[in-house]
């Protein structure tokens, strides 16, 4: 028996196909492969220009000359991303370009066919076609063997109409996500502008302040890994913070109140995080509480802006000494001004960084919508498989 979700997929796609057949064809028979025209150039030999130079995952550089001019689909040939899929492994390019030997280059007869294959390749698991463990590779032979579903193969016009409708629906979601992402980028630029302006303003003061003047600073306490639970329970209900954020939950707390934690060990030392209420800070974090006249939330923004990571030691295991952090100079506005700055930056932070509010949440929801309808629209019946009633 099929699950309800699988039945929904089939029903949705059946309405779109309206009874036409679907034939699975190898990618090698759908596009012209232009790999033989690719030319890699080492960075030292590239002549700088305005033409994009493409590799496996996108633009690598800009050069003066080009070897392609037109609309093409690039598909990653090698690299860890073939397995990790952190970025698309297929992407369309237009205009003049130079492509190195880390991306296959395919030419299609129409935009619809190119975009349809683009979407499909990015939706499927390519592991069966990938060779190599240390250096994953999708060679041309295996690329050509990838099966692509083609609706109504005996009627090219009808086939393109069905593919075009699938592309249209999914591109609607993509365009909306792009608009939201552009808006988020603009908000972040605006946030960074106001943050710099607010946190670098010169205030009248006859006294030079250091971080140690405004904060009580102490390294956290050691705790054994076995005492940290991955999930919160009635027994383990206090968040345990290490140098780079939460490590899990513990049964006791070491601090209570409003604090800023500074990571003091490892490659990401200097990481700054707010911690409020009852929590546990390990020896990898410096727990900082405010002295009189200091707003701890302003401290969080200020220390983040100062980028404490730049002051880490240059040893094999980078670190930040509490004493050295305490000596760093810092500009301190009046308490009322600190509070005003926090109110402004908190609003921007909610818009740009919150996972439950603002644009990031909206983008995540639109991406889920896209993936849901992509799965519905691309759930073509596999060849030689029977569907249970």
Secondary structure, 3 states (H helix, E strand, C coil): CCCHHHHHHHHHHHHHHCCCCEEEEEHHHCCEECHHHCCCCCHHHCCEEEEEEEECCEEEEEECCCCEECCEEEEECECCHHHHCCCCCEEEECCEEEECCCEEEEECCCHHHHHHHHHHHCCCCCHHHCECCCCCECCHHHHHHCEEEEECCCCHHHHHHHHHHHHHHHHHHHHHHHHHHHHHHHHHHHHHHHHHHHHHCCCCCCCCEEHHHHEEEEECCCCCHHHCECCCCCCCCEEEEECCEEEEEECCCCEEEEEEEEECECCCCCCEEEEEEEEEECCCEEEEEECCCCCHHHHHHHHHHHCHHHHCCCCCCCECCHHHHHCCEECCCCHHHHHHHHHHHHHHHHHHHCCCCHHHHHHHHHHHHHHHHHHHHCCCCCCCCCCCC
